[in-house]
Amino acid sequence: MAAISSKTFMGAVAIFALVFALVSPYVEAQSAAPAPAPTSDGISIDQGIAYVLMLVALVLTYLIHPLDASSYSFF
């Protein structure tokens, strides 16, 4: 396998740097579009979680309560 001499390598790097220096000012990046407004904030998510937890507590209360009170016959 033939080794590349340092003179050839430095010439290739110099040509690449020259081309990059000439082309890079003409390349213009597009500005990023602004992020869309959030459709829901954290408060509505927290409120939804709270409603689900209250519903679970209510169901558990009605399932456990007849076991405590023997005078009631719900089932």
All heavy atoms as a GROMACS GRO file, in nm:
protein
  550
    1MET      N    1   0.085  -0.118   0.000
    1MET     CA    2   0.000   0.000   0.000
    1MET      C    3   0.089   0.123   0.000
    1MET      O    4   0.181   0.134   0.080
    1MET     CB    5  -0.089  -0.003   0.124
    1MET     CG    6  -0.190   0.106   0.127
    1MET     SD    7  -0.313   0.068   0.250
    1MET     CE    8  -0.312   0.215   0.342
    2ALA      N    9   0.061   0.213  -0.089
    2ALA     CA   10   0.145   0.332  -0.101
    2ALA      C   11   0.103   0.435   0.003
    2ALA      O   12  -0.015   0.460   0.024
    2ALA     CB   13   0.131   0.391  -0.240
    3ALA      N   14   0.201   0.494   0.066
    3ALA     CA   15   0.176   0.596   0.167
    3ALA      C   16   0.166   0.732   0.100
    3ALA      O   17   0.235   0.760   0.002
    3ALA     CB   18   0.286   0.596   0.271
    4ILE      N   19   0.080   0.815   0.151
    4ILE     CA   20   0.064   0.951   0.098
    4ILE      C   21   0.168   1.039   0.166
    4ILE      O   22   0.179   1.040   0.289
    4ILE     CB   23  -0.078   1.004   0.123
    4ILE    CG1   24  -0.181   0.916   0.056
    4ILE    CG2   25  -0.092   1.147   0.076
    4ILE    CD1   26  -0.324   0.953   0.086
    5SER      N   27   0.241   1.114   0.087
    5SER     CA   28   0.344   1.201   0.146
    5SER      C   29   0.278   1.318   0.216
    5SER      O   30   0.165   1.358   0.185
    5SER     CB   31   0.441   1.249   0.038
    5SER     OG   32   0.373   1.338  -0.048
    6SER      N   33   0.348   1.375   0.312
    6SER     CA   34   0.292   1.486   0.387
    6SER      C   35   0.274   1.609   0.299
    6SER      O   36   0.184   1.690   0.322
    6SER     CB   37   0.382   1.519   0.506
    6SER     OG   38   0.509   1.561   0.461
    7LYS      N   39   0.357   1.622   0.195
    7LYS     CA   40   0.344   1.736   0.104
    7LYS      C   41   0.213   1.726   0.025
    7LYS      O   42   0.141   1.826   0.008
    7LYS     CB   43   0.464   1.737   0.008
    7LYS     CG   44   0.482   1.863  -0.067
    7LYS     CD   45   0.611   1.856  -0.148
    7LYS     CE   46   0.661   1.993  -0.180
    7LYS     NZ   47   0.781   1.992  -0.260
    8THR      N   48   0.178   1.606  -0.021
    8THR     CA   49   0.053   1.585  -0.095
    8THR      C   50  -0.068   1.605  -0.002
    8THR      O   51  -0.168   1.668  -0.041
    8THR     CB   52   0.050   1.443  -0.154
    8THR    OG1   53   0.167   1.421  -0.230
    8THR    CG2   54  -0.073   1.422  -0.238
    9PHE      N   55  -0.056   1.555   0.120
    9PHE     CA   56  -0.165   1.568   0.216
    9PHE      C   57  -0.188   1.715   0.250
    9PHE      O   58  -0.304   1.762   0.253
    9PHE     CB   59  -0.134   1.488   0.343
    9PHE     CG   60  -0.240   1.499   0.448
    9PHE    CD1   61  -0.362   1.437   0.432
    9PHE    CD2   62  -0.219   1.573   0.564
    9PHE    CE1   63  -0.462   1.446   0.528
    9PHE    CE2   64  -0.317   1.584   0.660
    9PHE     CZ   65  -0.438   1.521   0.642
   10MET      N   66  -0.082   1.790   0.275
   10MET     CA   67  -0.096   1.932   0.307
   10MET      C   68  -0.151   2.011   0.188
   10MET      O   69  -0.227   2.106   0.206
   10MET     CB   70   0.038   1.990   0.352
   10MET     CG   71   0.084   1.938   0.488
   10MET     SD   72  -0.038   1.966   0.619
   10MET     CE   73  -0.029   2.141   0.634
   11GLY      N   74  -0.115   1.970   0.065
   11GLY     CA   75  -0.170   2.035  -0.053
   11GLY      C   76  -0.320   2.013  -0.064
   11GLY      O   77  -0.396   2.105  -0.097
   12ALA      N   78  -0.364   1.888  -0.035
   12ALA     CA   79  -0.506   1.857  -0.040
   12ALA      C   80  -0.583   1.935   0.066
   12ALA      O   81  -0.694   1.987   0.042
   12ALA     CB   82  -0.528   1.708  -0.024
   13VAL      N   83  -0.525   1.945   0.186
   13VAL     CA   84  -0.589   2.021   0.295
   13VAL      C   85  -0.597   2.168   0.257
   13VAL      O   86  -0.698   2.235   0.282
   13VAL     CB   87  -0.513   1.999   0.427
   13VAL    CG1   88  -0.562   2.096   0.534
   13VAL    CG2   89  -0.529   1.855   0.474
   14ALA      N   90  -0.491   2.221   0.195
   14ALA     CA   91  -0.491   2.362   0.155
   14ALA      C   92  -0.596   2.389   0.049
   14ALA      O   93  -0.666   2.491   0.054
   14ALA     CB   94  -0.352   2.400   0.104
   15ILE      N   95  -0.612   2.300  -0.047
   15ILE     CA   96  -0.714   2.318  -0.151
   15ILE      C   97  -0.854   2.311  -0.090
   15ILE      O   98  -0.942   2.391  -0.121
   15ILE     CB   99  -0.695   2.214  -0.264
   15ILE    CG1  100  -0.567   2.245  -0.342
   15ILE    CG2  101  -0.816   2.212  -0.356
   15ILE    CD1  102  -0.530   2.139  -0.442
   16PHE      N  103  -0.874   2.215   0.000
   16PHE     CA  104  -1.003   2.202   0.067
   16PHE      C  105  -1.034   2.328   0.148
   16PHE      O  106  -1.147   2.380   0.145
   16PHE     CB  107  -1.005   2.079   0.158
   16PHE     CG  108  -1.132   2.064   0.235
   16PHE    CD1  109  -1.248   2.019   0.174
   16PHE    CD2  110  -1.138   2.097   0.371
   16PHE    CE1  111  -1.366   2.007   0.244
   16PHE    CE2  112  -1.255   2.086   0.441
   16PHE     CZ  113  -1.370   2.041   0.378
   17ALA      N  114  -0.936   2.381   0.221
   17ALA     CA  115  -0.956   2.502   0.301
   17ALA      C  116  -0.987   2.621   0.212
   17ALA      O  117  -1.072   2.704   0.245
   17ALA     CB  118  -0.833   2.528   0.387
   18LEU      N  119  -0.919   2.631   0.097
   18LEU     CA  120  -0.943   2.742   0.005
   18LEU      C  121  -1.085   2.736  -0.053
   18LEU      O  122  -1.157   2.837  -0.056
   18LEU     CB  123  -0.840   2.741  -0.108
   18LEU     CG  124  -0.850   2.854  -0.209
   18LEU    CD1  125  -0.824   2.987  -0.142
   18LEU    CD2  126  -0.753   2.831  -0.324
   19VAL      N  127  -1.127   2.616  -0.095
   19VAL     CA  128  -1.263   2.600  -0.148
   19VAL      C  129  -1.366   2.631  -0.040
   19VAL      O  130  -1.466   2.700  -0.064
   19VAL     CB  131  -1.282   2.458  -0.207
   19VAL    CG1  132  -1.428   2.431  -0.238
   19VAL    CG2  133  -1.195   2.441  -0.330
   20PHE      N  134  -1.342   2.582   0.080
   20PHE     CA  135  -1.436   2.607   0.190
   20PHE      C  136  -1.443   2.756   0.222
   20PHE      O  137  -1.551   2.811   0.248
   20PHE     CB  138  -1.391   2.528   0.314
   20PHE     CG  139  -1.486   2.539   0.429
   20PHE    CD1  140  -1.606   2.470   0.429
   20PHE    CD2  141  -1.456   2.619   0.538
   20PHE    CE1  142  -1.694   2.481   0.535
   20PHE    CE2  143  -1.544   2.631   0.644
   20PHE     CZ  144  -1.662   2.562   0.642
   21ALA      N  145  -1.330   2.825   0.221
   21ALA     CA  146  -1.327   2.968   0.252
   21ALA      C  147  -1.399   3.049   0.143
   21ALA      O  148  -1.460   3.153   0.172
   21ALA     CB  149  -1.183   3.016   0.267
   22LEU      N  150  -1.391   3.004   0.018
   22LEU     CA  151  -1.457   3.076  -0.090
   22LEU      C  152  -1.608   3.051  -0.094
   22LEU      O  153  -1.686   3.138  -0.130
   22LEU     CB  154  -1.395   3.039  -0.224
   22LEU     CG  155  -1.250   3.088  -0.247
   22LEU    CD1  156  -1.196   3.030  -0.377
   22LEU    CD2  157  -1.247   3.239  -0.249
   23VAL      N  158  -1.650   2.931  -0.059
   23VAL     CA  159  -1.791   2.893  -0.071
   23VAL      C  160  -1.872   2.930   0.053
   23VAL      O  161  -1.989   2.964   0.044
   23VAL     CB  162  -1.802   2.742  -0.102
   23VAL    CG1  163  -1.946   2.696  -0.098
   23VAL    CG2  164  -1.741   2.712  -0.236
   24SER      N  165  -1.812   2.924   0.171
   24SER     CA  166  -1.888   2.940   0.295
   24SER      C  167  -1.959   3.075   0.309
   24SER      O  168  -2.067   3.079   0.369
   24SER     CB  169  -1.800   2.913   0.416
   24SER     OG  170  -1.694   3.006   0.422
   25PRO      N  171  -1.907   3.188   0.259
   25PRO     CA  172  -1.985   3.312   0.275
   25PRO      C  173  -2.116   3.312   0.195
   25PRO      O  174  -2.209   3.386   0.229
   25PRO     CB  175  -1.892   3.421   0.221
   25PRO     CG  176  -1.756   3.364   0.228
   25PRO     CD  177  -1.773   3.216   0.210
   26TYR      N  178  -2.126   3.231   0.094
   26TYR     CA  179  -2.246   3.230   0.011
   26TYR      C  180  -2.353   3.133   0.061
   26TYR      O  181  -2.464   3.133   0.011
   26TYR     CB  182  -2.209   3.195  -0.134
   26TYR     CG  183  -2.114   3.295  -0.193
   26TYR    CD1  184  -1.981   3.262  -0.216
   26TYR    CD2  185  -2.157   3.423  -0.223
   26TYR    CE1  186  -1.893   3.354  -0.268
   26TYR    CE2  187  -2.069   3.517  -0.276
   26TYR     CZ  188  -1.938   3.482  -0.298
   26TYR     OH  189  -1.850   3.574  -0.348
   27VAL      N  190  -2.316   3.053   0.156
   27VAL     CA  191  -2.412   2.958   0.212
   27VAL      C  192  -2.484   3.028   0.327
   27VAL      O  193  -2.423   3.072   0.423
   27VAL     CB  194  -2.341   2.831   0.264
   27VAL    CG1  195  -2.440   2.738   0.330
   27VAL    CG2  196  -2.269   2.762   0.151
   28GLU      N  197  -2.614   3.040   0.313
   28GLU     CA  198  -2.693   3.106   0.417
   28GLU      C  199  -2.793   3.006   0.473
   28GLU      O  200  -2.870   2.946   0.399
   28GLU     CB  201  -2.766   3.227   0.360
   28GLU     CG  202  -2.672   3.336   0.313
   28GLU     CD  203  -2.747   3.455   0.258
   28GLU    OE1  204  -2.869   3.464   0.282
   28GLU    OE2  205  -2.683   3.537   0.191
   29ALA      N  206  -2.790   2.991   0.602
   29ALA     CA  207  -2.883   2.900   0.667
   29ALA      C  208  -3.020   2.966   0.679
   29ALA      O  209  -3.031   3.088   0.694
   29ALA     CB  210  -2.832   2.862   0.805
   30GLN      N  211  -3.122   2.885   0.673
   30GLN     CA  212  -3.256   2.937   0.691
   30GLN      C  213  -3.279   2.958   0.840
   30GLN      O  214  -3.236   2.880   0.923
   30GLN     CB  215  -3.359   2.840   0.637
   30GLN     CG  216  -3.352   2.820   0.487
   30GLN     CD  217  -3.455   2.720   0.440
   30GLN    OE1  218  -3.522   2.656   0.520
   30GLN    NE2  219  -3.466   2.705   0.310
   31SER      N  220  -3.349   3.064   0.872
   31SER     CA  221  -3.379   3.088   1.012
   31SER      C  222  -3.486   2.989   1.056
   31SER      O  223  -3.579   2.957   0.981
   31SER     CB  224  -3.427   3.231   1.034
   31SER     OG  225  -3.545   3.254   0.961
   32ALA      N  226  -3.471   2.943   1.176
   32ALA     CA  227  -3.566   2.845   1.228
   32ALA      C  228  -3.700   2.912   1.256
   32ALA      O  229  -3.706   3.026   1.302
   32ALA     CB  230  -3.512   2.783   1.356
   33ALA      N  231  -3.806   2.841   1.225
   33ALA     CA  232  -3.940   2.893   1.251
   33ALA      C  233  -3.963   2.895   1.402
   33ALA      O  234  -3.914   2.809   1.474
   33ALA     CB  235  -4.044   2.807   1.183
   34PRO      N  236  -4.038   2.992   1.450
   34PRO     CA  237  -4.065   2.996   1.594
   34PRO      C  238  -4.148   2.875   1.636
   34PRO      O  239  -4.227   2.820   1.558
   34PRO     CB  240  -4.143   3.125   1.614
   34PRO     CG  241  -4.197   3.159   1.479
   34PRO     CD  242  -4.101   3.102   1.379
   35ALA      N  243  -4.125   2.834   1.758
   35ALA     CA  244  -4.197   2.718   1.809
   35ALA      C  245  -4.345   2.751   1.823
   35ALA      O  246  -4.382   2.863   1.860
   35ALA     CB  247  -4.141   2.677   1.944
   36PRO      N  248  -4.432   2.655   1.792
   36PRO     CA  249  -4.576   2.682   1.807
   36PRO      C  250  -4.613   2.694   1.955
   36PRO      O  251  -4.547   2.639   2.043
   36PRO     CB  252  -4.642   2.560   1.744
   36PRO     CG  253  -4.540   2.453   1.754
   36PRO     CD  254  -4.407   2.520   1.743
   37ALA      N  255  -4.718   2.766   1.979
   37ALA     CA  256  -4.766   2.783   2.117
   37ALA      C  257  -4.814   2.648   2.170
   37ALA      O  258  -4.871   2.568   2.096
   37ALA     CB  259  -4.880   2.884   2.120
   38PRO      N  260  -4.790   2.621   2.296
   38PRO     CA  261  -4.835   2.493   2.350
   38PRO      C  262  -4.987   2.483   2.349
   38PRO      O  263  -5.058   2.581   2.377
   38PRO     CB  264  -4.781   2.493   2.493
   38PRO     CG  265  -4.752   2.635   2.525
   38PRO     CD  266  -4.722   2.703   2.395
   39THR      N  267  -5.036   2.365   2.315
   39THR     CA  268  -5.180   2.347   2.309
   39THR      C  269  -5.240   2.324   2.446
   39THR      O  270  -5.358   2.347   2.467
   39THR     CB  271  -5.216   2.229   2.217
   39THR    OG1  272  -5.148   2.112   2.264
   39THR    CG2  273  -5.173   2.258   2.075
   40SER      N  274  -5.160   2.275   2.539
   40SER     CA  275  -5.207   2.258   2.676
   40SER      C  276  -5.094   2.292   2.770
   40SER      O  277  -4.978   2.262   2.744
   40SER     CB  278  -5.254   2.114   2.701
   40SER     OG  279  -5.144   2.027   2.691
   41ASP      N  280  -5.129   2.356   2.879
   41ASP     CA  281  -5.026   2.389   2.975
   41ASP      C  282  -5.022   2.283   3.085
   41ASP      O  283  -5.102   2.191   3.089
   41ASP     CB  284  -5.052   2.528   3.035
   41ASP     CG  285  -5.191   2.540   3.093
   41ASP    OD1  286  -5.270   2.447   3.076
   41ASP    OD2  287  -5.220   2.643   3.156
   42GLY      N  288  -4.929   2.295   3.173
   42GLY     CA  289  -4.912   2.196   3.279
   42GLY      C  290  -5.028   2.193   3.376
   42GLY      O  291  -5.055   2.092   3.440
   43ILE      N  292  -5.099   2.306   3.388
   43ILE     CA  293  -5.210   2.313   3.485
   43ILE      C  294  -5.321   2.218   3.444
   43ILE      O  295  -5.377   2.146   3.527
   43ILE     CB  296  -5.260   2.457   3.497
   43ILE    CG1  297  -5.151   2.545   3.557
   43ILE    CG2  298  -5.386   2.464   3.582
   43ILE    CD1  299  -5.183   2.692   3.555
   44SER      N  300  -5.354   2.212   3.316
   44SER     CA  301  -5.463   2.124   3.272
   44SER      C  302  -5.424   1.978   3.286
   44SER      O  303  -5.508   1.893   3.318
   44SER     CB  304  -5.503   2.156   3.128
   44SER     OG  305  -5.394   2.134   3.041
   45ILE      N  306  -5.297   1.946   3.265
   45ILE     CA  307  -5.251   1.808   3.284
   45ILE      C  308  -5.259   1.770   3.430
   45ILE      O  309  -5.307   1.661   3.466
   45ILE     CB  310  -5.108   1.792   3.229
   45ILE    CG1  311  -5.108   1.812   3.077
   45ILE    CG2  312  -5.051   1.656   3.265
   45ILE    CD1  313  -4.971   1.818   3.016
   46ASP      N  314  -5.214   1.861   3.519
   46ASP     CA  315  -5.222   1.834   3.662
   46ASP      C  316  -5.367   1.818   3.707
   46ASP      O  317  -5.398   1.732   3.791
   46ASP     CB  318  -5.157   1.948   3.741
   46ASP     CG  319  -5.006   1.949   3.726
   46ASP    OD1  320  -4.950   1.847   3.682
   46ASP    OD2  321  -4.945   2.054   3.758
   47GLN      N  322  -5.456   1.897   3.652
   47GLN     CA  323  -5.597   1.888   3.689
   47GLN      C  324  -5.656   1.755   3.643
   47GLN      O  325  -5.734   1.693   3.715
   47GLN     CB  326  -5.674   2.004   3.629
   47GLN     CG  327  -5.816   2.015   3.681
   47GLN     CD  328  -5.885   2.140   3.628
   47GLN    OE1  329  -5.832   2.209   3.541
   47GLN    NE2  330  -6.003   2.168   3.680
   48GLY      N  331  -5.618   1.709   3.524
   48GLY     CA  332  -5.665   1.579   3.476
   48GLY      C  333  -5.618   1.465   3.564
   48GLY      O  334  -5.694   1.373   3.595
   49ILE      N  335  -5.491   1.471   3.605
   49ILE     CA  336  -5.438   1.368   3.695
   49ILE      C  337  -5.510   1.371   3.828
   49ILE      O  338  -5.542   1.266   3.886
   49ILE     CB  339  -5.286   1.387   3.712
   49ILE    CG1  340  -5.214   1.356   3.580
   49ILE    CG2  341  -5.231   1.298   3.823
   49ILE    CD1  342  -5.067   1.391   3.581
   50ALA      N  343  -5.540   1.490   3.878
   50ALA     CA  344  -5.612   1.502   4.006
   50ALA      C  345  -5.752   1.442   3.996
   50ALA      O  346  -5.797   1.374   4.088
   50ALA     CB  347  -5.620   1.649   4.047
   51TYR      N  348  -5.820   1.467   3.884
   51TYR     CA  349  -5.954   1.409   3.867
   51TYR      C  350  -5.949   1.256   3.862
   51TYR      O  351  -6.034   1.188   3.920
   51TYR     CB  352  -6.021   1.462   3.740
   51TYR     CG  353  -6.084   1.597   3.757
   51TYR    CD1  354  -6.056   1.700   3.669
   51TYR    CD2  355  -6.174   1.621   3.861
   51TYR    CE1  356  -6.114   1.825   3.683
   51TYR    CE2  357  -6.232   1.745   3.876
   51TYR     CZ  358  -6.202   1.847   3.787
   51TYR     OH  359  -6.260   1.969   3.802
   52VAL      N  360  -5.850   1.202   3.796
   52VAL     CA  361  -5.837   1.055   3.788
   52VAL      C  362  -5.809   0.998   3.927
   52VAL      O  363  -5.869   0.896   3.967
   52VAL     CB  364  -5.727   1.016   3.688
   52VAL    CG1  365  -5.691   0.868   3.700
   52VAL    CG2  366  -5.770   1.049   3.546
   53LEU      N  367  -5.720   1.064   4.003
   53LEU     CA  368  -5.690   1.014   4.137
   53LEU      C  369  -5.811   1.024   4.230
   53LEU      O  370  -5.834   0.934   4.312
   53LEU     CB  371  -5.572   1.092   4.196
   53LEU     CG  372  -5.436   1.063   4.132
   53LEU    CD1  373  -5.329   1.153   4.192
   53LEU    CD2  374  -5.397   0.917   4.149
   54MET      N  375  -5.891   1.130   4.216
   54MET     CA  376  -6.012   1.141   4.298
   54MET      C  377  -6.113   1.033   4.261
   54MET      O  378  -6.181   0.977   4.348
   54MET     CB  379  -6.075   1.280   4.283
   54MET     CG  380  -6.000   1.387   4.358
   54MET     SD  381  -6.088   1.543   4.370
   54MET     CE  382  -6.088   1.595   4.200
   55LEU      N  383  -6.123   1.002   4.132
   55LEU     CA  384  -6.214   0.896   4.089
   55LEU      C  385  -6.170   0.760   4.144
   55LEU      O  386  -6.253   0.680   4.190
   55LEU     CB  387  -6.223   0.892   3.937
   55LEU     CG  388  -6.320   0.792   3.876
   55LEU    CD1  389  -6.462   0.825   3.916
   55LEU    CD2  390  -6.306   0.790   3.725
   56VAL      N  391  -6.039   0.735   4.142
   56VAL     CA  392  -5.986   0.609   4.198
   56VAL      C  393  -6.014   0.603   4.347
   56VAL      O  394  -6.056   0.499   4.400
   56VAL     CB  395  -5.835   0.597   4.168
   56VAL    CG1  396  -5.772   0.485   4.249
   56VAL    CG2  397  -5.812   0.576   4.020
   57ALA      N  398  -5.996   0.715   4.418
   57ALA     CA  399  -6.024   0.717   4.562
   57ALA      C  400  -6.172   0.693   4.589
   57ALA      O  401  -6.208   0.622   4.684
   57ALA     CB  402  -5.980   0.851   4.621
   58LEU      N  403  -6.260   0.749   4.507
   58LEU     CA  404  -6.403   0.728   4.526
   58LEU      C  405  -6.442   0.583   4.503
   58LEU      O  406  -6.519   0.524   4.582
   58LEU     CB  407  -6.480   0.819   4.429
   58LEU     CG  408  -6.633   0.816   4.439
   58LEU    CD1  409  -6.677   0.874   4.572
   58LEU    CD2  410  -6.694   0.893   4.323
   59VAL      N  411  -6.390   0.522   4.398
   59VAL     CA  412  -6.421   0.381   4.371
   59VAL      C  413  -6.368   0.293   4.482
   59VAL      O  414  -6.439   0.201   4.529
   59VAL     CB  415  -6.362   0.340   4.233
   59VAL    CG1  416  -6.366   0.189   4.215
   59VAL    CG2  417  -6.438   0.411   4.122
   60LEU      N  418  -6.245   0.318   4.527
   60LEU     CA  419  -6.191   0.237   4.637
   60LEU      C  420  -6.271   0.256   4.765
   60LEU      O  421  -6.291   0.160   4.841
   60LEU     CB  422  -6.044   0.273   4.661
   60LEU     CG  423  -5.946   0.223   4.556
   60LEU    CD1  424  -5.806   0.274   4.587
   60LEU    CD2  425  -5.947   0.071   4.550
   61THR      N  426  -6.319   0.377   4.790
   61THR     CA  427  -6.400   0.401   4.909
   61THR      C  428  -6.529   0.321   4.905
   61THR      O  429  -6.568   0.257   5.004
   61THR     CB  430  -6.432   0.552   4.922
   61THR    OG1  431  -6.310   0.624   4.929
   61THR    CG2  432  -6.517   0.580   5.044
   62TYR      N  433  -6.597   0.320   4.791
   62TYR     CA  434  -6.721   0.244   4.781
   62TYR      C  435  -6.698   0.094   4.779
   62TYR      O  436  -6.787   0.017   4.817
   62TYR     CB  437  -6.801   0.287   4.657
   62TYR     CG  438  -6.879   0.413   4.682
   62TYR    CD1  439  -6.848   0.531   4.616
   62TYR    CD2  440  -6.984   0.415   4.775
   62TYR    CE1  441  -6.919   0.647   4.639
   62TYR    CE2  442  -7.054   0.529   4.798
   62TYR     CZ  443  -7.022   0.645   4.732
   62TYR     OH  444  -7.093   0.761   4.756
   63LEU      N  445  -6.582   0.049   4.736
   63LEU     CA  446  -6.553  -0.095   4.740
   63LEU      C  447  -6.515  -0.141   4.880
   63LEU      O  448  -6.548  -0.252   4.920
   63LEU     CB  449  -6.441  -0.130   4.641
   63LEU     CG  450  -6.477  -0.124   4.493
   63LEU    CD1  451  -6.354  -0.152   4.409
   63LEU    CD2  452  -6.588  -0.222   4.461
   64ILE      N  453  -6.445  -0.056   4.955
   64ILE     CA  454  -6.398  -0.096   5.088
   64ILE      C  455  -6.503  -0.069   5.196
   64ILE      O  456  -6.515  -0.144   5.292
   64ILE     CB  457  -6.266  -0.023   5.120
   64ILE    CG1  458  -6.157  -0.072   5.026
   64ILE    CG2  459  -6.224  -0.044   5.264
   64ILE    CD1  460  -6.027   0.006   5.036
   65HIS      N  461  -6.583   0.034   5.181
   65HIS     CA  462  -6.679   0.074   5.285
   65HIS      C  463  -6.779  -0.036   5.321
   65HIS      O  464  -6.805  -0.055   5.441
   65HIS     CB  465  -6.753   0.200   5.244
   65HIS     CG  466  -6.846   0.249   5.350
   65HIS    ND1  467  -6.801   0.303   5.468
   65HIS    CD2  468  -6.982   0.251   5.356
   65HIS    CE1  469  -6.905   0.336   5.542
   65HIS    NE2  470  -7.017   0.307   5.476
   66PRO      N  471  -6.839  -0.110   5.231
   66PRO     CA  472  -6.933  -0.215   5.273
   66PRO      C  473  -6.868  -0.324   5.357
   66PRO      O  474  -6.936  -0.390   5.435
   66PRO     CB  475  -6.983  -0.275   5.141
   66PRO     CG  476  -6.964  -0.167   5.042
   66PRO     CD  477  -6.842  -0.093   5.087
   67LEU      N  478  -6.738  -0.341   5.347
   67LEU     CA  479  -6.671  -0.439   5.432
   67LEU      C  480  -6.666  -0.393   5.576
   67LEU      O  481  -6.664  -0.475   5.668
   67LEU     CB  482  -6.529  -0.466   5.379
   67LEU     CG  483  -6.519  -0.521   5.237
   67LEU    CD1  484  -6.374  -0.532   5.196
   67LEU    CD2  485  -6.586  -0.657   5.230
   68ASP      N  486  -6.663  -0.259   5.600
   68ASP     CA  487  -6.658  -0.206   5.736
   68ASP      C  488  -6.796  -0.205   5.802
   68ASP      O  489  -6.809  -0.235   5.919
   68ASP     CB  490  -6.603  -0.063   5.734
   68ASP     CG  491  -6.457  -0.059   5.694
   68ASP    OD1  492  -6.392  -0.163   5.705
   68ASP    OD2  493  -6.411   0.050   5.653
   69ALA      N  494  -6.897  -0.167   5.726
   69ALA     CA  495  -7.031  -0.152   5.784
   69ALA      C  496  -7.113  -0.277   5.751
   69ALA      O  497  -7.158  -0.296   5.640
   69ALA     CB  498  -7.098  -0.029   5.729
   70SER      N  499  -7.134  -0.360   5.851
   70SER     CA  500  -7.205  -0.486   5.826
   70SER      C  501  -7.357  -0.464   5.814
   70SER      O  502  -7.428  -0.551   5.765
   70SER     CB  503  -7.175  -0.585   5.939
   70SER     OG  504  -7.218  -0.532   6.061
   71SER      N  505  -7.410  -0.349   5.862
   71SER     CA  506  -7.553  -0.328   5.857
   71SER      C  507  -7.600  -0.289   5.716
   71SER      O  508  -7.719  -0.299   5.687
   71SER     CB  509  -7.595  -0.220   5.957
   71SER     OG  510  -7.532  -0.098   5.921
   72TYR      N  511  -7.509  -0.246   5.632
   72TYR     CA  512  -7.545  -0.211   5.495
   72TYR      C  513  -7.528  -0.334   5.405
   72TYR      O  514  -7.436  -0.410   5.419
   72TYR     CB  515  -7.458  -0.097   5.442
   72TYR     CG  516  -7.472   0.032   5.519
   72TYR    CD1  517  -7.367   0.081   5.595
   72TYR    CD2  518  -7.592   0.102   5.516
   72TYR    CE1  519  -7.380   0.198   5.665
   72TYR    CE2  520  -7.604   0.220   5.585
   72TYR     CZ  521  -7.498   0.268   5.662
   72TYR     OH  522  -7.513   0.384   5.730
   73SER      N  523  -7.621  -0.349   5.312
   73SER     CA  524  -7.608  -0.457   5.217
   73SER      C  525  -7.619  -0.399   5.074
   73SER      O  526  -7.726  -0.397   5.015
   73SER     CB  527  -7.716  -0.564   5.239
   73SER     OG  528  -7.843  -0.504   5.227
   74PHE      N  529  -7.508  -0.349   5.024
   74PHE     CA  530  -7.505  -0.293   4.891
   74PHE      C  531  -7.491  -0.400   4.785
   74PHE      O  532  -7.534  -0.384   4.672
   74PHE     CB  533  -7.389  -0.193   4.877
   74PHE     CG  534  -7.412  -0.066   4.954
   74PHE    CD1  535  -7.330  -0.034   5.060
   74PHE    CD2  536  -7.514   0.020   4.920
   74PHE    CE1  537  -7.350   0.082   5.130
   74PHE    CE2  538  -7.534   0.138   4.991
   74PHE     CZ  539  -7.451   0.168   5.098
   75PHE      N  540  -7.432  -0.512   4.819
   75PHE     CA  541  -7.406  -0.617   4.720
   75PHE      C  542  -7.494  -0.737   4.741
   75PHE      O  543  -7.518  -0.787   4.841
   75PHE     CB  544  -7.261  -0.660   4.722
   75PHE     CG  545  -7.168  -0.547   4.684
   75PHE    CD1  546  -7.091  -0.483   4.780
   75PHE    CD2  547  -7.158  -0.502   4.554
   75PHE    CE1  548  -7.005  -0.382   4.746
   75PHE    CE2  549  -7.072  -0.401   4.519
   75PHE     CZ  550  -6.997  -0.340   4.615
   0.00000   0.00000   0.00000
